[in-house]
């Protein structure tokens, strides 16, 4: 999947089993669940409130091209490694942390009760998710594409 253009924003979606190429001018990725997918940053990118988990490749690689900067904020990467000659800066990311998705092998990427991603995201100006449901449900937005509520799932 190639995301290219000026000020492109990818919000509240699940990206599965592909290569995600981010290029163009300052793309933003917010509240996305990225599963079995490598990220290649050919532009300076902001990645906020995202889950990265990879069961196929050795790690969820974030390959940053020379001269580019990836700014990570409040993500959860179970298996992650930065590669490439660009720069990766970070605030508040949960590294080497299982996001406790319900059943990703069966394409259920919602969060289990007790997930470290619940109420751990940053406010990024989004007030409804892709289903029109309110965000956040708790005090803070959740990390990933789905909000979790009181032991039940919102999807």
C-alpha positions in Angstrom: 0.0 0.0 0.0 1.5 3.3 -1.0 0.3 6.5 0.7 1.5 9.5 -1.2 0.5 13.2 -1.5 0.5 16.4 0.4 -0.5 16.3 4.1 -2.2 12.9 3.7 -3.7 11.6 7.0 -4.4 7.9 7.6 -6.8 7.6 10.6 -8.7 4.8 12.4 -8.0 1.8 10.1 -6.4 -1.6 10.2 -3.5 -2.4 7.7 -2.8 -6.1 7.4 -0.1 -8.2 5.6 1.4 -5.6 3.3 4.2 -3.1 2.9 3.1 0.4 3.9 5.1 3.0 2.0 4.6 6.6 3.2 5.8 9.3 0.8 4.9 12.8 -0.3 4.8 15.7 2.0 4.4 15.1 5.8 1.9 12.2 6.0 0.3 11.5 9.3 -0.8 8.1 10.6 -3.1 8.2 13.6 -4.9 5.4 15.6 -4.1 2.7 13.1 -3.5 -1.0 13.9 -0.7 -2.3 11.7 -0.4 -6.1 11.6 2.2 -8.2 9.8 3.3 -5.1 7.9 6.6 -3.3 7.4 6.6 0.5 7.2 8.9 2.3 4.8 9.1 6.1 5.4 10.2 7.9 2.2 9.0 11.2 3.7 9.1 12.8 7.1 6.1 11.2 8.9 4.2 11.4 12.2 2.9 8.1 13.6 0.6 8.6 16.7 -1.5 6.2 18.8 -0.7 3.2 16.5 -0.3 -0.5 17.3 2.4 -2.4 15.4 2.5 -6.2 15.8 4.2 -8.6 13.4 4.0 -12.4 13.6 5.5 -13.1 10.2 8.7 -10.9 9.9 11.3 -10.8 12.6 10.2 -7.3 13.7 7.8 -4.5 12.8 10.5 -2.6 10.9 10.2 1.1 10.5 12.6 1.8 7.6 13.4 5.5 7.6 15.0 6.8 4.4 18.1 9.0 4.5 17.3 12.6 5.4 13.8 11.7 6.6 12.4 11.9 10.2 9.7 9.7 11.7 8.2 11.2 14.8 6.5 8.5 16.9 4.1 9.4 19.7 2.2 7.1 22.1 2.4 3.9 20.0 2.6 0.3 21.0 5.1 -1.9 19.1 5.3 -5.5 20.2 8.3 -6.4 18.0 9.8 -3.2 16.6 13.1 -2.2 15.1 14.1 1.1 13.4 16.2 0.6 10.3 17.5 2.8 7.6 19.7 5.9 7.8 17.0 8.4 8.7 16.0 9.6 12.1 13.4 8.2 14.5 12.3 10.3 17.5 9.8 9.1 20.0 7.6 10.2 22.9 5.6 7.8 25.1 5.7 4.6 23.0 5.3 1.2 24.6 8.3 -0.8 23.1 8.3 -4.6 23.2 4.8 -4.6 24.6 2.0 -7.0 23.7 -1.0 -4.9 22.9 -3.4 -7.7 23.9 -5.6 -7.7 20.8 -8.6 -10.0 21.1 -7.9 -12.5 18.3 -5.7 -11.0 15.5 -5.3 -14.5 13.9 -9.1 -14.3 13.2 -8.9 -10.6 12.2 -10.3 -9.3 15.5 -8.0 -6.4 16.3 -10.0 -5.0 19.2 -8.4 -4.7 22.6 -8.8 -7.2 25.5 -9.6 -5.9 28.9 -6.3 -5.2 30.6 -4.6 -4.1 27.4 -1.7 -1.7 28.0 -3.1 0.4 25.1 -6.3 1.4 26.9 -6.3 5.1 27.8 -2.6 5.4 26.8 -2.9 7.4 23.6 -2.6 11.2 23.1 -5.4 13.5 22.1 -4.8 14.2 18.4 -8.0 16.2 17.6 -10.1 13.2 16.6 -13.5 13.0 18.3 -15.2 10.1 16.5 -13.7 6.9 15.0 -14.4 5.5 11.6 -17.7 4.1 12.8 -18.9 7.4 14.2 -18.4 6.4 17.8 -17.0 8.9 20.3 -13.3 9.2 21.1 -12.1 9.0 23.8 -14.4 6.6 25.7 -12.2 6.9 28.8 -9.9 9.7 30.0 -7.5 9.3 27.1 -7.9 7.9 23.6 -6.8 4.3 23.3 -3.9 3.3 21.1 -4.9 1.5 17.9 -8.0 1.6 15.6 -10.6 0.5 18.2 -11.7 2.1 21.5 -12.4 -0.2 24.4 -15.2 0.4 26.9 -15.8 -1.0 30.4 -14.8 -4.6 29.6 -16.8 -4.5 26.4 -15.6 -3.7 22.9 -16.6 -0.7 20.9 -16.3 -1.5 17.2 
